[in-house]
């Protein structure tokens, strides 16, 4: 059975924006698309560790603010000619609250 942790209100994350959320298991970048979809990823671009939460969200991707690498919010895979991947975490919205999968957060903090 999946255990979920309530990390924030959906309205705490701007549309087409992101926030870094500190949990007991570590920090995660939480992104919100124009369609109110929510995704959770590590906050570091695989290229030069750019802060993805400060990037531009477009469609279901984010563009790193340092060197314009485009990362899929759904898979964490780098798009285009660049290569790499960012860890993703299961996230969902329930009753206007953003929830993250506790097991994935704990696995991240143990790594």
KENU-852081 format. One record per atom (N, C-alpha, C): atom name; x negated, y, z negated; residue number from 0; residue in three letters. Coordinates in Angstrom, 1 decimal. Layout:
N
(CA, (X, Y, Z), NUM, ala)
...
This chain:
111
(N, (-0.8, -1.2, 0.0), 0, unk)
(CA, (0.0, 0.0, 0.0), 0, unk)
(C, (-0.9, 1.3, 0.0), 0, unk)
(N, (-0.6, 2.2, 0.9), 1, unk)
(CA, (-1.3, 3.4, 1.0), 1, unk)
(C, (-0.9, 4.4, -0.1), 1, unk)
(N, (-2.0, 4.9, -0.8), 2, unk)
(CA, (-1.7, 6.0, -1.8), 2, unk)
(C, (-2.1, 7.3, -1.2), 2, unk)
(N, (-1.2, 8.3, -1.3), 3, unk)
(CA, (-1.4, 9.6, -0.7), 3, unk)
(C, (-1.6, 10.6, -1.8), 3, unk)
(N, (-2.5, 11.6, -1.6), 4, unk)
(CA, (-2.7, 12.7, -2.5), 4, unk)
(C, (-2.2, 14.0, -1.9), 4, unk)
(N, (-1.5, 14.8, -2.6), 5, unk)
(CA, (-0.9, 16.0, -2.2), 5, unk)
(C, (-2.0, 17.1, -2.3), 5, unk)
(N, (-2.4, 17.7, -1.2), 6, unk)
(CA, (-3.5, 18.6, -1.3), 6, unk)
(C, (-3.2, 20.1, -1.1), 6, unk)
(N, (-2.0, 20.3, -0.4), 7, unk)
(CA, (-1.6, 21.7, -0.1), 7, unk)
(C, (-0.3, 21.8, 0.5), 7, unk)
(N, (0.3, 23.0, 0.5), 8, unk)
(CA, (1.5, 23.2, 1.2), 8, unk)
(C, (1.2, 23.4, 2.7), 8, unk)
(N, (2.0, 23.0, 3.6), 9, unk)
(CA, (1.8, 23.2, 5.0), 9, unk)
(C, (1.5, 24.7, 5.3), 9, unk)
(N, (2.3, 25.5, 4.7), 10, unk)
(CA, (2.2, 27.0, 4.9), 10, unk)
(C, (0.8, 27.6, 4.4), 10, unk)
(N, (0.1, 26.8, 3.6), 11, unk)
(CA, (-1.2, 27.3, 3.2), 11, unk)
(C, (-2.3, 27.2, 4.3), 11, unk)
(N, (-2.0, 26.5, 5.4), 12, unk)
(CA, (-2.9, 26.3, 6.5), 12, unk)
(C, (-2.2, 27.1, 7.7), 12, unk)
(N, (-2.9, 28.1, 8.2), 13, unk)
(CA, (-2.3, 28.9, 9.3), 13, unk)
(C, (-2.0, 28.1, 10.5), 13, unk)
(N, (-1.0, 28.4, 11.3), 14, unk)
(CA, (-0.8, 27.8, 12.6), 14, unk)
(C, (-2.0, 28.0, 13.5), 14, unk)
(N, (-2.5, 27.0, 14.2), 15, unk)
(CA, (-3.7, 27.0, 15.0), 15, unk)
(C, (-4.9, 27.5, 14.2), 15, unk)
(N, (-4.9, 27.0, 12.9), 16, unk)
(CA, (-6.0, 27.3, 12.0), 16, unk)
(C, (-6.4, 26.1, 11.2), 16, unk)
(N, (-7.2, 26.4, 10.2), 17, unk)
(CA, (-7.7, 25.3, 9.3), 17, unk)
(C, (-8.1, 25.9, 7.9), 17, unk)
(N, (-8.2, 25.0, 7.0), 18, unk)
(CA, (-8.7, 25.3, 5.6), 18, unk)
(C, (-9.6, 24.2, 5.2), 18, unk)
(N, (-10.6, 24.5, 4.4), 19, unk)
(CA, (-11.3, 23.4, 3.7), 19, unk)
(C, (-10.7, 23.2, 2.4), 19, unk)
(N, (-10.4, 21.9, 2.2), 20, unk)
(CA, (-9.7, 21.5, 0.9), 20, unk)
(C, (-10.7, 20.7, 0.1), 20, unk)
(N, (-10.8, 21.1, -1.2), 21, unk)
(CA, (-11.7, 20.4, -2.1), 21, unk)
(C, (-10.8, 19.4, -2.9), 21, unk)
(N, (-11.2, 18.2, -2.8), 22, unk)
(CA, (-10.5, 17.1, -3.6), 22, unk)
(C, (-11.5, 16.5, -4.6), 22, unk)
(N, (-11.0, 15.7, -5.5), 23, unk)
(CA, (-11.9, 15.0, -6.4), 23, unk)
(C, (-12.9, 14.1, -5.6), 23, unk)
(N, (-12.5, 13.7, -4.4), 24, unk)
(CA, (-13.3, 12.8, -3.6), 24, unk)
(C, (-14.1, 13.5, -2.6), 24, unk)
(N, (-14.1, 14.8, -2.6), 25, unk)
(CA, (-14.9, 15.6, -1.6), 25, unk)
(C, (-14.1, 16.6, -0.8), 25, unk)
(N, (-14.8, 17.3, 0.0), 26, unk)
(CA, (-14.2, 18.4, 0.8), 26, unk)
(C, (-13.8, 17.9, 2.2), 26, unk)
(N, (-12.7, 18.3, 2.7), 27, unk)
(CA, (-12.2, 17.9, 4.0), 27, unk)
(C, (-11.6, 19.2, 4.7), 27, unk)
(N, (-11.8, 19.3, 6.0), 28, unk)
(CA, (-11.3, 20.3, 6.8), 28, unk)
(C, (-9.9, 19.9, 7.3), 28, unk)
(N, (-8.9, 20.6, 7.0), 29, unk)
(CA, (-7.5, 20.3, 7.4), 29, unk)
(C, (-7.0, 21.3, 8.4), 29, unk)
(N, (-6.6, 20.8, 9.6), 30, unk)
(CA, (-6.2, 21.6, 10.7), 30, unk)
(C, (-4.7, 21.5, 11.0), 30, unk)
(N, (-4.1, 22.6, 11.4), 31, unk)
(CA, (-2.7, 22.7, 11.8), 31, unk)
(C, (-2.6, 23.2, 13.2), 31, unk)
(N, (-1.9, 22.4, 14.1), 32, unk)
(CA, (-1.7, 22.8, 15.4), 32, unk)
(C, (-0.5, 23.7, 15.6), 32, unk)
(N, (-0.3, 24.3, 16.8), 33, unk)
(CA, (0.8, 25.1, 17.1), 33, unk)
(C, (2.1, 24.3, 17.0), 33, unk)
(N, (2.0, 23.0, 17.1), 34, unk)
(CA, (3.2, 22.1, 17.0), 34, unk)
(C, (3.4, 21.6, 15.5), 34, unk)
(N, (2.7, 22.2, 14.6), 35, unk)
(CA, (2.8, 21.8, 13.2), 35, unk)
(C, (2.3, 20.4, 12.9), 35, unk)
(N, (1.4, 19.9, 13.8), 36, unk)
(CA, (0.8, 18.6, 13.5), 36, unk)
(C, (-0.4, 18.9, 12.6), 36, unk)
(N, (-0.7, 18.0, 11.6), 37, unk)
(CA, (-1.8, 18.2, 10.7), 37, unk)
(C, (-2.9, 17.1, 10.9), 37, unk)
(N, (-4.1, 17.5, 10.9), 38, unk)
(CA, (-5.2, 16.6, 11.1), 38, unk)
(C, (-6.3, 16.9, 10.0), 38, unk)
(N, (-7.0, 15.9, 9.6), 39, unk)
(CA, (-8.1, 16.0, 8.6), 39, unk)
(C, (-9.4, 15.4, 9.1), 39, unk)
(N, (-10.5, 16.2, 9.1), 40, unk)
(CA, (-11.8, 15.8, 9.6), 40, unk)
(C, (-12.9, 16.3, 8.7), 40, unk)
(N, (-14.0, 15.7, 8.9), 41, unk)
(CA, (-15.2, 16.3, 8.2), 41, unk)
(C, (-15.4, 17.7, 8.8), 41, unk)
(N, (-15.9, 18.6, 8.0), 42, unk)
(CA, (-16.0, 20.0, 8.4), 42, unk)
(C, (-17.3, 20.3, 9.3), 42, unk)
(N, (-18.1, 19.3, 9.6), 43, unk)
(CA, (-19.4, 19.5, 10.2), 43, unk)
(C, (-19.4, 19.0, 11.7), 43, unk)
(N, (-19.7, 19.9, 12.6), 44, unk)
(CA, (-19.8, 19.5, 14.0), 44, unk)
(C, (-21.1, 18.5, 14.1), 44, unk)
(N, (-21.0, 17.5, 14.9), 45, unk)
(CA, (-22.1, 16.6, 15.1), 45, unk)
(C, (-23.3, 17.2, 15.8), 45, unk)
(N, (-23.2, 18.3, 16.4), 46, unk)
(CA, (-24.2, 18.9, 17.1), 46, unk)
(C, (-25.2, 19.6, 16.2), 46, unk)
(N, (-24.8, 20.7, 15.5), 47, unk)
(CA, (-25.7, 21.4, 14.6), 47, unk)
(C, (-25.0, 21.7, 13.3), 47, unk)
(N, (-24.1, 20.8, 12.9), 48, unk)
(CA, (-23.3, 20.9, 11.6), 48, unk)
(C, (-22.5, 22.2, 11.5), 48, unk)
(N, (-22.1, 22.8, 12.6), 49, unk)
(CA, (-21.2, 24.0, 12.5), 49, unk)
(C, (-20.0, 23.7, 11.7), 49, unk)
(N, (-19.5, 24.8, 11.0), 50, unk)
(CA, (-18.3, 24.6, 10.2), 50, unk)
(C, (-17.0, 24.6, 11.1), 50, unk)
(N, (-16.5, 23.4, 11.3), 51, unk)
(CA, (-15.3, 23.3, 12.2), 51, unk)
(C, (-14.1, 24.0, 11.8), 51, unk)
(N, (-13.9, 24.1, 10.4), 52, unk)
(CA, (-12.7, 24.9, 9.9), 52, unk)
(C, (-12.7, 26.3, 10.3), 52, unk)
(N, (-13.9, 26.8, 10.8), 53, unk)
(CA, (-14.0, 28.2, 11.2), 53, unk)
(C, (-13.8, 28.3, 12.8), 53, unk)
(N, (-13.6, 27.2, 13.4), 54, unk)
(CA, (-13.5, 27.1, 14.9), 54, unk)
(C, (-12.1, 27.5, 15.3), 54, unk)
(N, (-11.9, 27.5, 16.6), 55, unk)
(CA, (-10.6, 27.8, 17.3), 55, unk)
(C, (-9.8, 26.5, 17.6), 55, unk)
(N, (-8.6, 26.4, 17.1), 56, unk)
(CA, (-7.7, 25.3, 17.3), 56, unk)
(C, (-6.9, 25.6, 18.6), 56, unk)
(N, (-7.0, 24.6, 19.5), 57, unk)
(CA, (-6.2, 24.8, 20.7), 57, unk)
(C, (-5.7, 23.4, 21.1), 57, unk)
(N, (-4.4, 23.3, 21.3), 58, unk)
(CA, (-3.8, 21.9, 21.6), 58, unk)
(C, (-4.1, 21.0, 20.4), 58, unk)
(N, (-4.7, 19.9, 20.7), 59, unk)
(CA, (-5.0, 19.0, 19.6), 59, unk)
(C, (-6.6, 18.8, 19.5), 59, unk)
(N, (-7.2, 20.0, 19.6), 60, unk)
(CA, (-8.7, 20.0, 19.6), 60, unk)
(C, (-9.1, 21.3, 18.8), 60, unk)
(N, (-10.4, 21.3, 18.4), 61, unk)
(CA, (-11.0, 22.5, 17.8), 61, unk)
(C, (-12.3, 22.7, 18.5), 61, unk)
(N, (-12.6, 24.0, 18.7), 62, unk)
(CA, (-13.9, 24.4, 19.3), 62, unk)
(C, (-14.8, 24.9, 18.2), 62, unk)
(N, (-16.0, 24.3, 18.1), 63, unk)
(CA, (-17.0, 24.6, 17.1), 63, unk)
(C, (-17.4, 26.1, 17.3), 63, unk)
(N, (-17.5, 26.9, 16.2), 64, unk)
(CA, (-17.8, 28.3, 16.3), 64, unk)
(C, (-19.3, 28.5, 16.6), 64, unk)
(N, (-20.2, 27.5, 16.5), 65, unk)
(CA, (-21.6, 27.8, 16.8), 65, unk)
(C, (-22.0, 27.7, 18.2), 65, unk)
(N, (-21.6, 26.5, 18.9), 66, unk)
(CA, (-22.0, 26.3, 20.2), 66, unk)
(C, (-20.9, 25.8, 21.2), 66, unk)
(N, (-19.7, 26.0, 20.8), 67, unk)
(CA, (-18.5, 25.8, 21.6), 67, unk)
(C, (-18.3, 24.3, 22.0), 67, unk)
(N, (-18.8, 23.4, 21.1), 68, unk)
(CA, (-18.4, 22.0, 21.4), 68, unk)
(C, (-17.0, 21.8, 21.0), 68, unk)
(N, (-16.3, 21.0, 21.8), 69, unk)
(CA, (-14.8, 20.8, 21.6), 69, unk)
(C, (-14.7, 19.4, 21.0), 69, unk)
(N, (-14.0, 19.3, 19.9), 70, unk)
(CA, (-13.7, 18.1, 19.1), 70, unk)
(C, (-12.3, 17.7, 19.1), 70, unk)
(N, (-11.9, 16.5, 19.4), 71, unk)
(CA, (-10.5, 16.0, 19.4), 71, unk)
(C, (-10.1, 15.9, 17.9), 71, unk)
(N, (-9.0, 16.6, 17.5), 72, unk)
(CA, (-8.5, 16.5, 16.2), 72, unk)
(C, (-7.9, 15.1, 15.9), 72, unk)
(N, (-7.5, 14.4, 17.0), 73, unk)
(CA, (-6.8, 13.1, 16.8), 73, unk)
(C, (-7.9, 12.0, 16.6), 73, unk)
(N, (-9.0, 12.0, 17.3), 74, unk)
(CA, (-10.0, 11.0, 17.3), 74, unk)
(C, (-11.3, 11.4, 16.7), 74, unk)
(N, (-11.6, 12.7, 16.6), 75, unk)
(CA, (-12.9, 13.1, 16.1), 75, unk)
(C, (-14.0, 13.1, 17.2), 75, unk)
(N, (-13.6, 12.6, 18.4), 76, unk)
(CA, (-14.6, 12.5, 19.5), 76, unk)
(C, (-14.9, 13.8, 20.1), 76, unk)
(N, (-16.1, 14.0, 20.4), 77, unk)
(CA, (-16.5, 15.2, 21.2), 77, unk)
(C, (-16.1, 15.1, 22.6), 77, unk)
(N, (-15.6, 16.2, 23.2), 78, unk)
(CA, (-15.0, 16.2, 24.5), 78, unk)
(C, (-16.0, 16.7, 25.5), 78, unk)
(N, (-15.7, 16.4, 26.8), 79, unk)
(CA, (-16.6, 16.9, 27.9), 79, unk)
(C, (-17.9, 16.2, 28.0), 79, unk)
(N, (-19.0, 16.9, 28.4), 80, unk)
(CA, (-20.3, 16.3, 28.7), 80, unk)
(C, (-21.1, 16.0, 27.4), 80, unk)
(N, (-20.6, 16.6, 26.3), 81, unk)
(CA, (-21.3, 16.4, 25.0), 81, unk)
(C, (-20.9, 15.1, 24.4), 81, unk)
(N, (-21.7, 14.6, 23.4), 82, unk)
(CA, (-21.4, 13.3, 22.8), 82, unk)
(C, (-21.5, 13.4, 21.3), 82, unk)
(N, (-20.7, 12.6, 20.6), 83, unk)
(CA, (-20.7, 12.5, 19.2), 83, unk)
(C, (-19.3, 12.3, 18.7), 83, unk)
(N, (-19.2, 12.2, 17.4), 84, unk)
(CA, (-17.9, 12.0, 16.7), 84, unk)
(C, (-18.0, 12.5, 15.3), 84, unk)
(N, (-16.8, 13.0, 14.9), 85, unk)
(CA, (-16.6, 13.5, 13.5), 85, unk)
(C, (-15.7, 12.5, 12.8), 85, unk)
(N, (-15.9, 12.2, 11.5), 86, unk)
(CA, (-15.0, 11.3, 10.8), 86, unk)
(C, (-13.6, 12.0, 10.6), 86, unk)
(N, (-12.6, 11.2, 10.8), 87, unk)
(CA, (-11.2, 11.7, 10.7), 87, unk)
(C, (-10.6, 10.9, 9.5), 87, unk)
(N, (-9.5, 11.5, 8.9), 88, unk)
(CA, (-8.8, 11.0, 7.8), 88, unk)
(C, (-7.3, 11.0, 8.0), 88, unk)
(N, (-6.6, 9.9, 7.6), 89, unk)
(CA, (-5.2, 10.0, 7.8), 89, unk)
(C, (-4.5, 11.1, 7.0), 89, unk)
(N, (-3.7, 11.8, 7.7), 90, unk)
(CA, (-3.0, 13.0, 7.0), 90, unk)
(C, (-1.5, 12.9, 7.5), 90, unk)
(N, (-0.6, 13.4, 6.7), 91, unk)
(CA, (0.8, 13.5, 7.1), 91, unk)
(C, (1.4, 14.7, 6.3), 91, unk)
(N, (2.6, 15.1, 6.8), 92, unk)
(CA, (3.3, 16.2, 6.1), 92, unk)
(C, (4.6, 15.6, 5.6), 92, unk)
(N, (4.9, 15.8, 4.4), 93, unk)
(CA, (6.2, 15.3, 3.8), 93, unk)
(C, (6.7, 16.4, 2.9), 93, unk)
(N, (8.0, 16.8, 3.2), 94, unk)
(CA, (8.7, 17.9, 2.4), 94, unk)
(C, (7.8, 19.1, 2.3), 94, unk)
(N, (7.2, 19.5, 3.4), 95, unk)
(CA, (6.4, 20.7, 3.5), 95, unk)
(C, (5.1, 20.7, 2.8), 95, unk)
(N, (4.6, 19.5, 2.4), 96, unk)
(CA, (3.3, 19.3, 1.7), 96, unk)
(C, (2.4, 18.5, 2.6), 96, unk)
(N, (1.1, 18.8, 2.6), 97, unk)
(CA, (0.1, 18.0, 3.3), 97, unk)
(C, (-0.4, 16.9, 2.4), 97, unk)
(N, (-0.4, 15.7, 2.9), 98, unk)
(CA, (-0.9, 14.5, 2.1), 98, unk)
(C, (-2.0, 13.9, 2.8), 98, unk)
(N, (-3.1, 13.4, 2.1), 99, unk)
(CA, (-4.2, 12.7, 2.6), 99, unk)
(C, (-4.3, 11.3, 2.0), 99, unk)
(N, (-4.8, 10.4, 2.8), 100, unk)
(CA, (-4.9, 9.0, 2.3), 100, unk)
(C, (-6.1, 8.9, 1.3), 100, unk)
(N, (-5.8, 8.5, 0.1), 101, unk)
(CA, (-6.7, 8.5, -1.0), 101, unk)
(C, (-7.9, 7.5, -0.7), 101, unk)
(N, (-7.6, 6.4, -0.2), 102, unk)
(CA, (-8.6, 5.4, 0.1), 102, unk)
(C, (-9.7, 5.9, 1.0), 102, unk)
(N, (-9.3, 6.6, 2.1), 103, unk)
(CA, (-10.2, 7.2, 3.0), 103, unk)
(C, (-11.1, 8.3, 2.3), 103, unk)
(N, (-10.5, 9.1, 1.5), 104, unk)
(CA, (-11.2, 10.1, 0.8), 104, unk)
(C, (-12.3, 9.5, -0.2), 104, unk)
(N, (-11.9, 8.4, -0.9), 105, unk)
(CA, (-12.8, 7.7, -1.8), 105, unk)
(C, (-13.9, 7.1, -1.0), 105, unk)
(N, (-13.6, 6.5, 0.2), 106, unk)
(CA, (-14.7, 5.9, 1.0), 106, unk)
(C, (-15.6, 7.0, 1.4), 106, unk)
(N, (-15.1, 8.1, 1.8), 107, unk)
(CA, (-16.0, 9.2, 2.2), 107, unk)
(C, (-16.9, 9.7, 1.1), 107, unk)
(N, (-16.4, 9.8, -0.1), 108, unk)
(CA, (-17.2, 10.3, -1.2), 108, unk)
(C, (-18.2, 9.3, -1.7), 108, unk)
(N, (-18.0, 8.0, -1.4), 109, unk)
(CA, (-18.9, 6.9, -1.7), 109, unk)
(C, (-20.1, 6.8, -0.7), 109, unk)
(N, (-19.9, 7.4, 0.5), 110, unk)
(CA, (-20.9, 7.2, 1.5), 110, unk)
(C, (-22.1, 8.1, 1.3), 110, unk)
